[in-house]
Amino acid sequence: MEDCIFCKIVNGDIPSEKVYEDNNVVAFKDINPAAPIHILVIPKKHIATLLEVKEEDSYLISEIFKAINTIAKKLNIDKDGFRVIANCGKNSGQEVMHIHFHVLAGKELGDKIVG
């Protein structure tokens, strides 16, 4: 989708500080971090919300979580732990309509919920 900010990041039209990229997934630092480590992990294919993941795209969810595991080890957050959050739709706090997963770490997160 041409006006999607995440699609523009995937296409290289908008710069980002990437921490991971493969054929299906890209991950980059959030520009407004809610924790010392705040990474956004997205599929390169535009899918607006989790409700729009079709059966033929379900492999992307697996690819995303494999990427998260790789990122956790690369950033040395695999030992102390991290949080993964996915919002779905406007009322959940999803601001960019392109599925994405927040990976938060670097401090004790407690009960805080992040959008």
N, C-alpha and C positions, 0 to 999 in steps of 0.2 A: 504494500500500500504506500503510495508515494508521499503522503503527508505524515506518515508515522515516524516519530523521532527515532525509534529503535530500528526501523528499517533503514533509515538514513545512516545510523551507526554501522549496521551490517554492511551497507554499500560503501562505506568510507566517506560519505558526504559530510558527516559530522565527526570530529575527532573524539576519541575516548581513550581512557587508559586501560587497555585490554590486559587481562590477566590469563586468558585462555581463549583459544579458538581452534575449531576443527571444521570439518565439512558441514556439520549440522548445527553447531552451537557456538555462541560467542558469550564471553563473560567480561565484564568491565566494572571498574570502580564507580560507585554511585557518586554523583556530584554533590549530593546533599546527604552525607552519611549519618545514620542513626546510631552507629557504633564505630569504634576505632577501625574495624574491618567491616566494610559493607559493599558486597559484590552483587551485581545483577547478572543473572544467568538467563539467556534467552535462546529460543530456537531461531535460526536464520530465516526460516519460513514464517511469514506473517500469519499468526492465528490470534484473533482479538482477545478471547477469553478462554478459560479452561473448559467452558461449556461448548466451545466450538472445536475441540480436539476430536477429530474423526478417527475411526478405526484405523484407516490407512496412515494416520499421523501418530498413532500411539507410540511407535518406536522412538519418537522424539522425546517423550517424557523419560524413557529409559536413558537416552543419550544425555539428557540434561542432568540426570542424577549420577551418571558415570562421570560427567564433567565436574559436578560438585565434589565428588570423592577425590578426583585428581587435584582440584583447586585446594581442598582442605589440606591435603598432604603437602602441596607446593607452598602454601602459606603457613604451614606448621600449626594449624588450628585443629588438627585431627585428634590431638591428645587431650586438650582442655575442653573441646566441644564448641559447637556452633549451632545457630538456629537457622532453619530454612522456612521462609514464609512465601505463600502465594495468595494473592488477593484475586477475587473474581467479581468484576462488576463495580459500578459506581459506589454503591453503598458499602462495599468492603474497603474502599479506599484505593481501588485500582485507578491510578491517574493516567497511565499510558495503556491504551487498548491494544496491547501486544503481550501475550503471556510472558511472564517473567517471574523469576524466583529470587527473592532476597536471601543472601547468605550473610549472616551477622555474627561477628565474633570479636574477640579482643578485650572483652570485659565480661563480668558476670551480668547476665541479662535479666535475671529475675522474672517477674510477671509482666514486664512491659510488652505490649503489642505494638508492632510497627507497621505502618501503611506502605 
